[in-house]
Amino acid sequence: MSFKKDAKSVQGMGYTLNEFAHAMLKLQNKGYHNINLVTPTYFTPQIVSSLIIAEVMNQLKHSNY
């Protein structure tokens, strides 16, 4: 997994933080209970940021706004 920097993939398939958050929510909506990331330690800050974004998106989806 790589994260895009300025919309350019560093290597392999790249995701922006928002794209990764959307991908996680999509898997959750399909009934997945966990996501196994291979050697994610290098990307810990981006993963945590994406999790926060996904949580906010999920809360907004279920709010009355």
Secondary structure, 3 states (H helix, E strand, C coil): CEECECCECCCCCEECHHHHHHHHHHHHHCCCCCCCCCCHHHHHHHHHHHHHHHHHHHHHHCCCC
